[in-house]
């Protein structure tokens, strides 16, 4: 690396240190006792928790920075512009997949109910030149079902496999990055191998949908609209790149805020937008009925796996789940009991401060949970910093988040087990639920990269 680049990195790193210290101060520092428990020491002066740094993009490598730079509005507009200029045979077919956690953001911003806001968003994307717009609830259904199946397998081998339990959820790229780069072998064998909804959607579009449309995967440019910046980093992981066809499952991730900014830049008035229904992967005609999964607005992996495990392992039907708040509203526990015996104990842990507590306890061997739903954003996916930050600065807009939570909860619930489209795709696309095709396209692996991670001197774990 050149001296210029080193100087820039040093300047950036020192600036990140100051900014993160300022943010931690503004958000309110933990008590001395809590900091001692989590870190084993007190952070003084300009020292940062490494976890807080990894949850932002301040210390990306140059290669990662280059890849992330291609995840931008400018890149999407470049593809759209080329489509207008080049021969039709060289066109890219633009496909957009919208995360369900992004839809409440547009509903609040547009001042509409979530169904109409979705149709307006679809109308805007198609007015730009996007040809198909899906939502990723279907892909999330695959991820949930595969996570349920894997948990049962892990539970049944828990006595002869020390890495079987606890199982950690794998849908949050901030948590995955932190696990691989910092925690390493302590955590990575415990991470569920089911791909995130985003990356399963990438496979659906580039594998199933491309064949349905008689297109080569590289002829499709796939954009995902997500609430979280970290999803950009997930999209550029090497295992999601087809080197033979030179194409990624997800070509570009744009946050909800970036899409809304584009609307403002182009001076689109919501009332002037066409109301266009979402497309369906199987190609059926008609409007898509928006639904949500159980949980707190983050696909509800904990609740789905908990209820499935209660039935599959113990023959118990659980209709309602009661959360017990432990340290704070982002550190919750769920317990299944029978005749005074604890059968299952799951936890939902959101935000890096709570994650630090979890890992500290894991190192001490004091984690009683069989499954932990882990998300790096306090409050979960609806609070992703790609849509929940206030316009004035980097603080979370709590009023906006509350409105999004209320809007999201207005959607009807639907279990993935009873979704006929999922069953059809398991057979038509994957040749069955236990096929090698399902294993390849719906799962991935996580690696221990902690040995090669260089810890800057101003950071402490």
N, C-alpha and C positions, 0 to 999 in steps of 0.2 A: 504494500500500500504506500502511496506517495506521501511525502511530508505534508502536502496540502490537505490530502484526505484525512490524515491522522489529526491534523490541526482542526479540521472541520468536525470530525467525530468527537474530539476532546471538548470543543466548544459546545457542541450539541449535548453531549453527555452532562457537562456541568450545568447547562441550562435546564436540562431535564431534572437534574437533582434539585435545583432551586424551585422549579415549578411544582414538582411532586411534594417537596417539603411544604410549600405554600398550600397546596391542596389538602394535604393531611392536616395542616394546622386549621384550615377553614372548616374542614368537615368534623373537626373535633378529635383530638387524640384519645386513644384508649387510656385507661387508668394505668398507673405504674405496675400494679399487680398483674393486670391482664397482659401487659407487654412482656413482663418477666415470664409469665406462663407460656405465652406463644413463642417467644424467641429465645428464651433462656438468657436474655440480657436486655439492656436498655439501649435503644437507638438514640444516639446523641448527635447534636450538631446537624451536619448535612447528610448523615447516613440514611440510606433508604432500605426498606425491605425489598429484596430482589423480586419478590412476587409482585409488588406494586409496579415495578419497572416493566416486568414482562407483560403486564396487562395493557401496556401502551405500545406504541410503535417506535419509541425513541431510540432503541438500540438494535434495530434490524441490520443484518449484514447488507453489504452492497448488492449482492445477488437478490436477496429478498426484497430490498428496496426497489430494484429494477422491476421485479415481477409485480410488486404491489402498485407501482406507478402505472402499470397497464390496466389496473382495475379502477378505471376512472370514467367520468362523463365524457372527457375528450376522446377516449378510445372508442366508446360506443358511437359517438358522433362521427368519428373517422370512418367506422365501418358503414354507418348509414350513408355518409357522403360518397363512399366508394360504390355503394349499391346504385346510387343515382348516376354515377359516371360510367361505370364499366358495363361490359356486355352482360346480358341476362344470365348467360351460362356461367359467369364468374360471380354471380351474386351470392352473398351469405344469407341464409334464412335466419332471421332473428327470432329467437324464442325467449320470452321472459317468464321466470317462475317467481311468484311472490310469496314470501313467508307469511303465514297467518298472523304472526305477531306484528307485522308491519301494517296490516289492514286497519287496526284501531287508530293508528297514527293519522292515516289519511281521513278516516271518519271524523276524528276530532278537528283536524285542520280544515276539512271541507264543510263542517257543520251538518253532516248527513248521517243517516244510519249506516251501519257497516256494509250492508248489501249494496246500497246505492253508491256509496263511496267507492266500493270495489269496481262497480261497473264504470264509474267515471275514471278511475285510475286506468282501467283496461282501455277505455276510449282514448285517454291521453297517450298511452304507450303505443297504441296502434296508429295514432295520428303521426307519430314520429317515424313509423316504418317498421315497427315490430309486428310480425305476422301472427304469432301465437302467444297467448298469455295464459299461464296455468297458475294454480296455487299449489303449495307444497304439502298440503294436508295429507294427500295420498302417500307421498314419500315418507312422511312422519309415521303413518300407519305401518308401513313396512319396518321402519326402525324400531317402533314399539314392539311389534310382534317378534322380531328377531331378538330384541333385548329380553323379552319374556322367556323365550325358548332358551337363550344362553344362561339366564339366571337359574332356571331349573336344572340345567346340565351342571353348572358350577356347584349348586347346592348339593346335588347328589354325589359329587366327587370330593366334597369338602374334607372328608376324613383322611384322604390319601393325597390331597393336593393342597399344599400350604398357600398357594397363590389363588385358589378358587374363590375365596371370600376374604374380605368384602369385595363386592363388585361395584366399580364406580361407573357412572354413566359417561357416555363419550360424545354427546352432542355439542358440547361447548368447546370451541377451538382455543379460547384463552386458557382454560383448564388443561387441555391436552398439551398445549405448548409448554406450559409451566411444568407439567408432569414429566414430559420427555427431557426438557433441558435442565431442570433443577432437581427434581425428586428422583428421577431415574428408576432403578430396579426396585426401589421401595414401593412404587405405585404402578408402573406401567404394566406388569403382569396382571394386575387387578382390573384394568380398564376393559369395559365391555367392547367387543370387537365389532358390534353392529355399526355400520356407517351412520353418520348424521343424516337427518332429513335432507339437508342441502345436497350432500354428495350422492345420496340415493336418487334424488331428483335428477342430478346430473347424468346418472346411468340410465334412468328412464328416458331422458331426452336424447342422449347421444347413442343409445343402443336400441331400445324398443321403438321410440317415436321416429327415429331416423329411418329405421327399416320400414315402418308403417308408411312413411312418406316417400320411400324409395330414394333416400338421400344418403350420401356418404357422411359420416359424423363430422368430418372437417368442413362440410358445407353449411353446418349449423353453427351460429354464434349464440351461445346460451348465456343469458344475463339473469342473475338472481337478485331480487330486491329483498334486503334483510335489515333487521334492526341494529346490527352489530358490525363494527369495523373489523373485528377479528375474523369474521367470515371470509374476508378477502384473503387472509393468510392461509385459511383452510383450503381455499380453492386452488392455490398454487403448490400444494403438497405434491411431491414427485409421484406418489402412488396413484394419483388421480390424473396422470398425464399419459396418453397413448403415444409413445415415441414413434411407432410405426406409421400412424396416421397424422402425427404432429398436431394433436388436438387434446384439449382438456375437457373433463366432464362439465366443468363450469368455467366459461371463458372470462366472465367478469362479474364481480359482486358490487352492487351499488346500494348504499344505505337508503333508508326511507327519506332521511333528511336530504340526501343528494338528489333524489328524484323530485322532492318538493322544491328544492332550490332551482332545478332545471325548469320546472313549471313556472316559477316566478321570473326566471330569466327570459323565458319565451312569452311572458305576459299572458298565460292562459287563464281565463276566468272559468271557474268550475261550472257555472251555469251554462257556459257555451260549449262544454265538452259533450260529445256523444256518450250516451249510456250504453255500453257494450258488454255483453255477458262474457265471462271467462270461457276459455276453451277447455275441452276435456281430452285427456290423454288417449282414451279409447275412441275418440272421434264422434261421440254421440252429439246429437243436436240438442238445443235447449239450454236454459240457464242452469248454472251450477248452484246447488244449495250449499251455502257456506255452513260448515260445522266446525266444532272445536273438540279437542281431546280434553280429558280430565286434568286436574292440576291447577297450578297458579299462573297460567298463561305461558308456560314453557314446555308444552306438549305432555306434561304430566307423566313422565316415565316412572316416577316412584309409585304413583297411584295405580297405574296399569299393571306394573310388575307385582305390586303388593297384592292386589285382588286376584290376579292370575295365580300367583304362588299359593295363596290361601286355599284356593280351590284345588289346584293341581297336587299340592303336597299334603294338604290336611283335610280336604273335603269340606272346607268352610266357605260359605258365601258371604262376602263382605260387600255391603251396599254403600255404607257411608264410612269415610275415614276421618278419624279425629286426630288432629295434629296437636302435639304438645310443644309449646314454645320453651326453648332452653335458654341460651344466652341472649337471643334477640329474635325478632320476627323472621330473620333469615337463617336461623339455626333451629330446625324443627325435627321432631321425632314422631314416628308412628310405630305402634306396637300391636301385634296380634297375640292374644292370650286365649288359653282354654284351660279351665279348671285350675286357675292360679298359675299355670305354667306359661312362660313366654316362649312362643313358637317362632315369631319373626320380629325383628327390630330394624327398621329402616330410618334413614335420616335424609332431610333436604338441607343442603348447606350451600348458601349463596354468598358471594363476595369473598375477596381474598383474605380479609381478616379472619373470617370463620374458617376458611380453608386452611390457614396457618394453624389454627387450633386443632383441626382435624388431623393434620399431618403430625403435629407435636404429639398428640395422643397415640397416633399409629406407631410412632417411633418408640413410645413407651409401652406398646402392646396393650393399650387400653381403649380399643375400638370395638364396641359390642355389636356393631351393625353388620347385617349381611349385605345390604345394598345402600349406597349413598348417591343421591342425585346431586351432582356438583355443577354449579354455574358460577362463572367469575363475576357476573354483574349482580350487585345487591338488588334484590327485588325480582331477579330473573330476567328473561329475554325481553319482556315489554320495556324494561328499563335500559335496554342496550343503548350505548352512548352514540349510536348512529341516528337516534331519533328522540332520545329523552332529555338531552342537554338543553338548558335554557338558551335563548338567543343572546343573552347578556354575557355568557361565559361558559365555563366547563362544568358548572354545577347542574345537578339533575333538577329538572322542572317537576317538582312533586305534584303540583296541580295537574299537569299534563299527564303524568303517569297514572294518577288516580282516575282521570277521565278515560284513559286507554284501558285500564283494568275493568272499569264499569262497562265499557263498550264491548270488550272481548268476552266478558261473562254473559253478555246478552245472546251470544251465539248458542244454538242448541248443541248438546253433547251427542257424540256418536262413537261407539266403540269400534276400533279397527277390525275386531273379530267378525263384526256383522256387516262389513263393507263388501258388497259383492264384487266391486271393481278389483279389490285386492286379491280376492280368490281367483278371479279370471286371469289377472296378470301373473299370479304364481304359476298357473298352468300354462298359459299361452307364451309368456315371456321367459319364465325361469324353469319350466319343466318340473314343477313340483316344489313343495316347501323344503324338502330335505335334499334337493339336488346339488350337484357340484356347481351348477350355474348360479343358484341362489347363494351358495357360500362365497363364490367369487365376486359377485356383483353387489351383494348386500353387506359384506364384511370387509374389514381391513385389519392391519396390525399396527401396534405402536412400539416405538423403539426407545431404548435407553440412550440418550445423547448427553447425559450429565457429565460423563468423563471428559468430554471435549469442551465443555462449557467453561469459559474463563470468567471468573467472578471479579468484577472491578473492585478495586480496593475500598471504595466508599460504600460498598454494599455489604450487608450482613444478613445471614439467615438466622 
